[in-house]
Amino acid sequence: MWFPEAPSSFLSKVSSDNTAQNLEVQKERLTMDCSYTSCDVDAVYYIAAKQSERLQFEFILPVDVSVVTNINGLSSVATVSMIPYSISDRFNDNSSTKAYKAIFTGRLNAGDNFIQINYEQRLGLFESDYGYFTHSRFTEKFTYALGPLKEWQLAPDFSLDITLSTPKQRPDRDGWSLFKKRSISCQLDNSQQIKKGDKIIYYSRLDKQFPDELVCYMGDTDLLGRR
């Protein structure tokens, strides 16, 4: 049984061609600190601008949540509203009939800038091993659309740092087991996975040849092997 959640996305490209040519994304740092049901998403974009300009930014969300933004140290709360198409109209996902747009404005200075966005995203859940004589177990799924990033002008040495963490301890919903251990699978190049404190941490650094979509699974290692 599948309990889906649609993806959120990277910032959409600024609509003005003149403005778009003024901006270059140098790198992105995408961090997801997850529980068993949701992730705290923190996305930081490092952008070089040729000239100072006040701009409006937007990105797509699957749910109406509070979005906190920070542009060069100035914090604000984005305006979130429903838009008249579904997630599946824009991204490769048929699990949602609604989509929301977060909009915020701020000034980018000539030279180096950063834009930070923070919000909560629910996880999709896939139920396995259910039945009369077995205890159900769940695999969590996090999805993030990276494709919109490719519409921007990227620096020649652009890098995308992805870090995702999840609790090391198995959740009570999956039943007790001495032999089963949790893990993370995102199927990205140049990745590593470590255990630190009560967390499992997955890290990957990508260049300009990154995929259109980030899909990560979290759960018992044997279940991830079935994905």
C-alpha positions, 0 to 999 in steps of 0.5 A, a space after each residue: 500500500 502506497 501513501 504518496 506525497 508529491 515533490 517540492 521544487 527548486 526556485 523557478 527561473 526569474 522570468 525576465 531574460 535580462 534579469 536571468 542573464 544578470 544572475 549565475 547560480 554558483 552552488 546549492 546546499 540542500 539539507 533534509 533533516 527527517 523524522 519518520 513522517 516529515 523532513 525539515 528542508 533547508 535550501 541555500 542558493 549562492 548566486 552571483 549578480 552583475 548588478 543590484 536588483 530587487 526580484 520576485 522568486 517562486 517555487 512549487 509546493 505540494 502542501 500549504 505550509 509556512 515557508 521562511 526565507 532569508 536573503 542576505 541576512 534579511 528574513 521574511 515569510 513567503 506568501 503561499 497560495 493554491 495554483 490552478 494545476 496539479 503537481 503532475 502537470 509540471 513534474 513527473 508525479 501523479 500523486 497529487 491533485 493540488 499544487 501551491 506556489 510560494 512567492 517572496 521578494 528581496 534584493 540581490 546585491 552586485 556580487 555574491 548573494 545567498 537565498 535560504 529557504 526553510 519549510 517542512 515537507 511530508 514523507 511518502 510512505 510505502 507499506 510492506 509485509 502486511 498481513 494476518 501473521 506479519 507486522 507491517 513495515 514502512 519505507 519512507 520516500 522523499 522527493 524533490 524536483 531539481 529540474 527547474 535548477 537547470 533553467 538557470 545559468 549555472 557557474 562552470 564549477 557549479 556544485 550541488 551538496 545534498 545531505 539527508 538524515 533520518 533516525 537510526 533507531 527503527 520506529 515503533 510502527 515497524 515492530 521490534 527486530 534485533 537483526 533489521 537496521 535502517 538505511 538511506 538510498 538515493 542512488 546518487 553518484 559520489 555518495 557516502 553514508 555515516 552514522 552519527 549519534 542517533 542519526 544516519 546521514 547520507 551525503 552527495 556532491 553533484 556537478 552540473 550533470 545532476 538528475 531532474 529529480 531527487 528521490 530518497 528512500 529510508 527504512 529497513 535495509 532489506 526493504 530498500 533492496 527491493 526498490 
